[in-house]
Amino acid sequence: MNRAASEPALLVWIDTLTERLGKALAWLVLVMMLVQFLVVVLRYLFNFNSIPMQESVMYMHAVLFLLAASYTLKHDGHVRVDIFYRGFSPRTQAWVDLLGTLFLLLPFMAFVVFSSLGYVGKSWAILEGSPDNGGIPGVFLLKTLIPAFAVLMIVQGIAEIIRKALIISGRLPPATEHDHSEEPI
């Protein structure tokens, strides 16, 4: 039986969104490396320093780290202490993941959203820019990544709740390593 055919439409939609975002952001790693390489070459070979280029690397790193976190969650790539977890049955693992998502991930991400709104709103109100002369005038955009990160994590958390509930109920087989690493879009 095709795994995707047995999944609810909402789960497929969220997973597809997360997968596409993650794969698009992967290209940012290449761009970030090229810009950083260029910064180093210009600085040490030509004694030329560019604040916008240096800041752009920081911005790209923030975008990658914050917006790809939901992709990492989807692929079960976040760090955890799994001394006991790895010995559990797939159904027990699904229970642990479900409860962790409900009682840890979602409340914490909701806290991040609500506690960052004032911070981000103040930054938008003044269109906060770089503290360095000639820097990128978009710190307000950078700060907007904080609630965006939390919202994406909440959305993927909902997908994980659906998936784990289906595994617990026996309506969906537990994912194998292959299922997580090569899901079709």
C-alpha positions as CSV (number, residue, x, y, z in Angstrom):
1,M,0.0,0.0,0.0
2,N,1.3,3.4,-0.9
3,R,2.1,5.3,2.3
4,A,1.1,8.7,0.9
5,A,-2.3,7.4,-0.2
6,S,-3.1,6.4,3.4
7,E,-2.3,9.8,4.8
8,P,-4.9,12.6,5.4
9,A,-4.8,15.5,2.9
10,L,-3.8,18.0,5.7
11,L,-0.8,15.9,6.6
12,V,0.3,15.5,2.9
13,W,-0.1,19.3,2.4
14,I,2.0,20.2,5.4
15,D,4.7,17.7,4.6
16,T,4.8,18.9,1.0
17,L,5.1,22.5,2.1
18,T,7.9,21.7,4.6
19,E,9.7,19.5,2.1
20,R,9.7,22.1,-0.6
21,L,10.8,24.8,1.8
22,G,13.6,22.7,3.1
23,K,14.9,21.7,-0.3
24,A,14.7,25.4,-1.5
25,L,16.6,26.5,1.6
26,A,19.3,23.9,1.0
27,W,20.4,26.0,-2.0
28,L,21.0,28.9,0.4
29,V,23.9,26.9,1.9
30,L,25.7,27.1,-1.4
31,V,25.1,30.8,-1.8
32,M,26.2,31.5,1.8
33,M,29.4,29.5,1.3
34,L,30.2,31.4,-1.9
35,V,29.6,34.8,-0.4
36,Q,31.7,33.9,2.7
37,F,34.5,32.7,0.4
38,L,34.3,36.0,-1.5
39,V,34.4,38.0,1.7
40,V,37.6,36.2,2.8
41,V,39.2,36.5,-0.6
42,L,38.4,40.2,-0.9
43,R,39.6,40.9,2.7
44,Y,42.9,39.0,2.6
45,L,43.9,39.3,-1.0
46,F,42.6,42.7,-1.9
47,N,42.4,44.3,1.6
48,F,38.7,45.1,0.8
49,N,36.0,44.8,3.4
50,S,32.3,44.8,2.7
51,I,29.9,45.1,5.6
52,P,26.8,44.3,3.6
53,M,28.4,41.1,2.3
54,Q,29.4,40.1,5.8
55,E,26.0,40.8,7.1
56,S,24.4,39.0,4.2
57,V,26.1,35.8,5.4
58,M,24.6,36.4,8.9
59,Y,21.2,36.9,7.4
60,M,21.4,33.8,5.2
61,H,22.5,31.8,8.2
62,A,19.6,33.0,10.2
63,V,17.1,32.3,7.4
64,L,18.6,28.8,7.0
65,F,18.7,28.0,10.7
66,L,15.2,29.3,11.6
67,L,13.2,28.4,8.5
68,A,14.7,25.0,8.0
69,A,14.0,23.9,11.6
70,S,10.6,22.5,10.6
71,Y,12.2,20.5,7.8
72,T,14.6,19.1,10.4
73,L,11.6,18.2,12.6
74,K,9.9,16.4,9.7
75,H,13.0,14.3,9.2
76,D,13.5,13.6,12.9
77,G,16.8,15.4,12.8
78,H,16.7,17.4,16.0
79,V,19.0,16.4,18.8
80,R,17.5,14.2,21.5
81,V,18.9,12.0,24.3
82,D,17.6,8.6,23.1
83,I,19.1,6.2,25.5
84,F,15.7,4.7,26.2
85,Y,13.8,6.0,23.1
86,R,15.8,3.9,20.6
87,G,14.9,0.7,22.5
88,F,11.1,1.5,22.5
89,S,8.7,-0.1,20.0
90,P,7.6,2.1,17.1
91,R,4.2,2.6,18.8
92,T,5.8,3.7,22.1
93,Q,8.1,6.0,20.2
94,A,5.0,7.5,18.5
95,W,3.5,8.1,22.0
96,V,6.7,9.8,23.2
97,D,6.8,12.0,20.1
98,L,3.1,12.8,20.3
99,L,3.2,13.8,24.0
100,G,6.4,15.7,23.5
101,T,4.9,17.6,20.6
102,L,1.7,18.4,22.5
103,F,3.2,19.3,25.9
104,L,6.6,20.7,25.0
105,L,7.0,21.8,21.3
106,L,3.6,23.4,20.8
107,P,3.5,25.4,24.1
108,F,7.1,26.6,23.7
109,M,6.5,27.6,20.1
110,A,3.3,29.5,21.1
111,F,5.3,31.2,23.8
112,V,8.0,32.2,21.2
113,V,5.3,33.6,18.8
114,F,3.5,35.7,21.5
115,S,6.7,36.9,23.3
116,S,8.4,37.9,20.0
117,L,5.5,39.9,18.5
118,G,6.2,43.1,20.5
119,Y,9.9,42.8,19.8
120,V,9.3,42.4,16.1
121,G,6.6,45.0,16.1
122,K,8.9,47.6,17.6
123,S,11.5,46.8,15.0
124,W,9.0,47.1,12.2
125,A,7.7,50.4,13.6
126,I,11.2,52.0,13.2
127,L,12.2,49.9,10.2
128,E,15.3,48.9,12.2
129,G,18.5,48.7,10.2
130,S,22.0,47.7,10.8
131,P,23.9,49.3,13.6
132,D,27.0,49.5,11.3
133,N,27.3,52.2,8.7
134,G,26.7,50.8,5.3
135,G,25.1,47.7,6.7
136,I,21.9,46.0,5.5
137,P,18.9,48.1,6.5
138,G,16.7,45.1,7.2
139,V,17.2,44.1,10.8
140,F,13.4,44.2,11.1
141,L,13.1,41.5,8.5
142,L,15.7,39.4,10.3
143,K,13.7,39.7,13.5
144,T,10.6,38.6,11.7
145,L,12.2,35.2,11.2
146,I,11.6,34.5,14.9
147,P,7.8,34.2,14.8
148,A,8.0,32.8,11.3
149,F,10.2,30.0,12.7
150,A,7.8,29.3,15.5
151,V,4.7,29.2,13.2
152,L,6.5,26.8,10.8
153,M,7.4,24.6,13.8
154,I,3.7,24.7,15.0
155,V,2.5,23.8,11.6
156,Q,4.9,20.9,11.3
157,G,4.1,19.9,14.9
158,I,0.5,19.5,13.8
159,A,1.6,17.2,11.0
160,E,3.6,15.2,13.5
161,I,0.6,14.9,15.9
162,I,-1.5,13.6,13.0
163,R,1.2,11.2,11.9
164,K,1.9,9.9,15.4
165,A,-1.8,9.5,16.1
166,L,-2.2,7.4,12.9
167,I,0.8,5.3,13.9
168,I,-0.6,4.7,17.4
169,S,-4.0,3.8,16.0
170,G,-2.4,1.4,13.5
171,R,-3.7,3.2,10.4
172,L,-0.3,4.2,9.3
173,P,2.9,2.0,9.5
174,P,5.8,3.6,11.3
175,A,8.2,5.4,9.0
176,T,11.4,3.6,8.0
177,E,14.6,5.5,7.6
178,H,14.1,5.4,3.8
179,D,10.6,7.0,4.2
180,H,12.0,10.0,6.1
181,S,14.9,10.7,3.8
182,E,13.4,10.3,0.4
183,E,9.7,11.4,0.5
184,P,8.2,12.3,-2.8
185,I,7.0,15.8,-3.4
